[in-house]
Amino acid sequence: MLKNKAKFFRALGDETRLTILSYLLEHSYCACDFTPLTEKDQTTVSKHLKVLVEAGVLKYEKRGRNVIYSIRDEGIREILFVLGIGEIKPCCNGPENSLISCRDGTEDKKEGKEKS
């Protein structure tokens, strides 16, 4: 149990992973969406997502060619909010400034607005 907790906190010890988590606190994202959001290449993003899944922070679902990531459960979500991770965002990169090409179709609305 102690090893799992250490793995959890190690997973939070990286700026890119914290950025990924801050977006996932809003809604689910396809793995491909994190390349422009983090300004990292797809290989790097995939490695970070794998660390977060293995630490029990994220879960994923395959939908066709896409892999959709989300926070594992509400308990994890609450911990991340308490730690202030929801407030972490790069100043000029936000979901509203990026093209979200393969997000989950059920999440097409953000704050009552249609994504174009």
Helices and strands as residue ranges (DSSP letters): H 2-11, H 15-24, E 29-30, G 31-33, H 34-38, H 42-54, E 58-63, E 66-71, H 74-82, G 85-87, G 95-97, G 105-107, E 109-110, E 113-114
